[in-house]
Amino acid sequence: MFSNIKSVSLTIILLLFTTFSSVHAESVKYEFAESTRSIMRAGPGQSLPMLVQQLYPDYKHIWPQLEHEIKRRNPQAFNRYTGKIIPGQRMYLVTIKVIRKSEILNLHVVGEIQSIKGYALATDTRGNDRRLAEKSELYEGDRLTTEKKSSLVVKMVDEAEIHLKQNSSVRLTEYKMKSGFETGSRSILDLIKGGLRTITGAIGANPLSVYRFHTGVMTIGVRGTDYIAMLCEGNNCEHSSGRNDTDTRLHVVVLDGLISLQDEEGAIGELMMGQYAVATPETKVIVNDALPVSGLLNEAEKKIYDDFQSSSSSSSSKKSGSMWPWLLGGALFGI
């Protein structure tokens, strides 16, 4: 009888230990990054499992993953047929990033990657980078960055869309969605470099919410709008610019709805559907009759803009006063 009780108790202890171990294992996620450490010359007879066990003794449970990562990053150091280390070759090691699941759960999910082309990264508030893919979750405070010939589309929690252009960067500074039409919903974005197209969602359409898009040149506010904003090298939008770069100009086109433009002194102007604006930190100008510069609009955006211009030009009864210019603190510059 005592033998049976002892056996049952031992079984329960083993089950509890297994359960605890599983939970503990699931509470941690590992990511691998390039390391400054390397093995200058692999010696004859050395194997990858041996090296991994010597260099990462505290990570026994992920030794196979470490072997895979080192091999993937150093193809020149391995025989392509046998998979063995080639003596004398230099091998770069990896750094292990430990991410607690509790930290991830505490993050505020604000959107998801809907589609992506090329290479893009998200940098969180702690400075950690992660490569983005379709369905990747995005968190409040993330900075999204695309490389050349890369772009992505984000679907936010309020159904807003962000189409980030190539060689661009935007920060999801603050994003809070309240149910219904309660106060407290906030969408605050910061354009760091390059440009994007944004189609506002429930937050932008709610008069009780706060919507701010900071560009370093002017702040944009909206109420149910589809617009493009881009920081360019002067009037050349084929080359994106950073908000602190010299000769940076903000180019804005409204494809639908209406936006407000506000400078640091609080002066506000409005830009309506089909209008195009150019601004610098020193001089703010609304340009109504000029065509958007090359590189600002992609093919789909240009079609929307051209269709509107065609339909509006057929109705020439509009008075020129309805297309208003806005000039602050300087001479009108040509584009």
N, C-alpha and C positions, 0 to 999 in steps of 0.2 A: 504493500500500500504506500509506504513512504517512498519507495522507489518510483512509483507512478507519479506521486505528487512532485517529487524532485524532477522527474522528466518533463512534466507539464510546466513547471516553473522555469526550467531551462529553456523550453520552447518559447514561452512568453517573453523571456529576456532577450532571446535571439531575434524575435519578431520586432520587439521595441527597438533594439539596436539597429536592425535593418531599416526600419521605418525612419528613425532619426537620421541615419546615414543618408538615406535617399533625399529627405527634406534638406539636409545640410548641403548635399551635392547640388541640388537644384537651386539653392539660394545664391549660388555664385556663377558668374559667367566670365569666360576668359576670352580676351582678344589679343592678337599678336601684332607687334609692330617692329619695324627695323631697329636694330641695336647698333650702337657704336662699337660694341665688342666683336671681335672676330678671332678665328683660329688662323694664324699666319700660314702655317704649313702643316697639313695633316700628315701624321707619320704612317709608315707602312704597318699594316696589321690593325690599324684603328678602324673600328666600325661606328656607324652612326648611333645605334642603340647605346654603345659603351660611352660615347661622348655625351649624349643626352643625359644618361644616368649620373655621370660625373659632374656635369655643369648645372643640372636642375634637380638635385636630390630631393627637394621638398615638393616636387610636382609629379610624383610617381603616377598619379591617376590620369595625367594628361601627357605622359611620355610619348605615346603613339602620335598624338596631335603635334607635339613639338618636332618629332622626327619628320613628319610630313611637311611642316612649315619650313624647316631648315633646308630640306631637300628641294622644295619648291622655289625657294629664294636663291639657291646656289646650284643651278643645273650644271654649271661648268665644273663643279667639284665631284661629280658622280659619273661613273661609267654608264652610258645610256643603255647598255645591254644587260649588265650584271647588277646595276644599282649600287655597286660598292664605291667607297671613297677612292678618289684618285690621289695617291700620295703626292705631297708637295703643293697641292692646290690650297688657295685661301678660301675660308668659309666664313660668311657673316652669320652671326647668331641672331636670336630674336629676343625682344623684350616682352614680358608677359604683363598685360593689363588685367587686373582683377576688378570685376564690376559686380557689386553686390546687387542682388535682385531687389532688395529693399530700397536701394537708391533709385532703381529704375521705376519701381512702383510709386515712389514719391514724386516722380516727375509728372508734370501736367501735359497730357497729350492734347495737341491742338490741331493736328492735321496728319495727312498721309500722302506719300508720293503716289500720284495717279499714273504718271508715265515719266520716263527718263530716257535721254539720249546722251551717250557719251559718259563722261566721268563727273561725278558731283559728290561733295562732302557736306556733312552737317557737323558743326563744332558746337558742343554744349557749353553751358555756363562755367564749367570747370576746365575748359580748354581741351577736352578730349574730342578727337576726330573719329567719325565713322563714315564709311562709304555708303552712299545711298543706292537703293534699288527700288523697283516697284513694290508697293505696299509697306515700305519703311515708314515707321511712325515718327512723327516730329513732335518736339516738346517746346514748351514755352521757354524762350531765351535762346533757342538754337539759331546759329548763323549758317545759312545755306550758301554754298559757293559752287559755281560751275566753272569748268575750264573752257578753253577755246573749242569751238565746234561741239559744245555740249549744252544741253538745256533740260529743263524739267517742268512738270506741272504738278502743283500741290492742290489737294482738296482739303479745305479747312473744315473745322467742326460745324461752322455755321453755313456750310455749302459755298463759301467763297472760293475762288480759284486764284492761284498765283502762277503765272507762266514766267519763270525766270529765264532770261536770255543767256546767251553764251558769255563767258568771261565776266560774270556778274556775281554780286553777293548781297544778300538781304538778311536782316536779323528779325526774327519773330519776337520782338521785345516783350510784348504783353498781349495775351489773347485769352479773354474770358467770355464765355457764353452763358447767359442766364436764360431761364425758360421764359417763354412768352414775351411780353413787352415790359418786363421788369427792368428797373434801372440797374446799372452795374456791369452790363456787357461792355467789353472794351477790346478794340483792335488797334494796337500800336505797332507799326512796322518801321524799320530803319533801313533805307537803301544805302549801302556802303559803297558799292561800285556797280557800274553797268546799268542794266535796266530790266524792266519786267512789264508784263501786262497783268492787270488785276481786274477780276470781275467780282464785285462785292456781293456778300451774302446777307444773311439776316441781320448781322451787326450793323453793316453799312446802311441797311434799309430802316433800321429802328431809330426814330428821332430821340429816344431816351438813352441811346448808347453813345459811346465815345469812339470815334474813328479818327486816327491820325497817322499820316504817312510822312515820315521825316526823310528829307533828302540831303540835308546839309546846306541847301540853297533856299528852298522854301518848304513849308509844310502843307500837305494836301489833305483836305477834308472832303467827304462825299456823302451823298444820299442816294444809294441805288445806282451804281455807275460801272461802266466798263471803260478803262483808260490805260494808256501806255505812258510810262515815265522812264527816262533814261538820262544818266550822266555821261556826257560825251566830251571828247577833246574838241573844244570849241564847237564848230558846226559840222564836225566830222563824226557821225555816229557809227561809222564803220569801226571805230576804235573806242571802246568803253573807257571811262575815266573814273577815278575815285573821288569821293566828295571833297577831299583835302588837296587834290592835285591842282596845279596851276592851270589856268585857262579852262577850267571845268564849267560846262554849261548844262543846265537842266532843260531837256526837251520833253514836252508833254502833248499828247494828242488824246482827245476825248472821243471815244467811239459810240458811247451811249450815256445818257443822263447828264449830270452836271457835277463839277467839282469846284471847291473853293481853294484859292491859293493865298497863303498868309506868310509874310516875312517876319523877321525877328521883332520888328517894331509894331507888329499887330495889324498892319495894313492888309486889307482883304480884297481880292478880286475874284470873279467867277469866270469859269470857262465852260462853255456849253458844248453839246454834241456837235462834232465836226470841226471844232476849233483847235488851233495849234498854238502852243506857247513856247517861248524860249526865255530863260532867265539865267542870270549870273548872281553871285553873292553881292555885287556892287549895284547892278542895274537890273531891274525887273521889267520885262516887256512882254506884253501879249501881242503876238503877231497873228493876224487873222487871214490875210490874203496869200501868204507864202505857202508853198507846198512843204510838207515834212521833208527833212534832209535825208539823204541816202543812209541806209543802215538802221534807221529808227523803227521802221515797220517791216515785218516779215510779209510773205505773200498773202496769208490769210487776213492779216490786219490791214494791209494795203487795199485789199478787195472791199472790206467793210467801209473803209474811209472813202475810197473812190466811188462806191455805190451811193453813199450819202451825198457826196459832192455833186454827183450827176443829178440826183433827184432834187437837190436844193437849187442847183443852177437853172433847172427847167422852170423854176418859179422865181423869176427875176423881179417880182414885185416887192421884194424885201428892200427896205431902206438901208442905206449904207450905215446909218446910225445904229442899227441893231448889231452890227459887227464892231464892237467897241475896242479901241486900243487902250492899254493900261501902261503907263510909264511912271516909274518911281526913281527919283534920285539920280538921273543921268540922261545922257543923250541916247536917242534911239540908235541901235546898232543894226547894220545890215546882216542878213543871213543868206 
